């Protein structure tokens, strides 16, 4: 009687693990952030299983029924569009509710975008903090102010449409000499890692179209 969280590839479909494939094959139901994206992955793996939407807009309503099915013996698997569920994706609420109801939770190891971005950055990775997406409006300045004195390497997720603006804010709060690395399209054909000071990285991304998932790694204060 347990819920299993299965990380899915963040780009290259070959990054799925053998264990993940076996768990997906054995599932009675797969909860997916976007059933279309997960359906594409399952088709690639030649797996046919029932899919149910589980995302930020409906997870409060579906928790009870999911837990009820697990208690009845159904093998329920949770995946997100890419990466590990609950890391800047839905999953935390279901995990917490399962544990509150005596349902075991197991999370398989696998793809998470910030780990290769951190290692690729060349910045210290012995101590770091993961900030995920900063607030878009309310609370953004408060969060940045709180990070000004942070000495650990900082990791952020960002939309390609806000990348340059966010880097400019980092210059404002962290200083123009701060080293950083922007990684995009990790594991994909056009993977790119741009390293240097914040202004150097801004210059690299200004006046060009930026696509793909973005991870920003910023050195802590010396």
Buried (B, 14 or more C-beta within 10 A) or exposed (E): BEBBBBBBBBBEEEBBBEEBBEBBEEBBBBBBBBBEBBBEBBEEBEBEBEBBBBBEEEBEEBBEEBBEBBEEEEBBBBBBBBBBBBBBBBBEBBBEBBEEBEBEBEBBEBBBBBBBBBEBBEBEBEEBEBBEEBEEEEEEBEEBEEBEEBEBBBBBBBEBEBBBEBBEBBBEBBEEEBBBBBBBBBBBEEBBBBBBBBBEBBBBBEEEEBEBBBBBBBBBBE
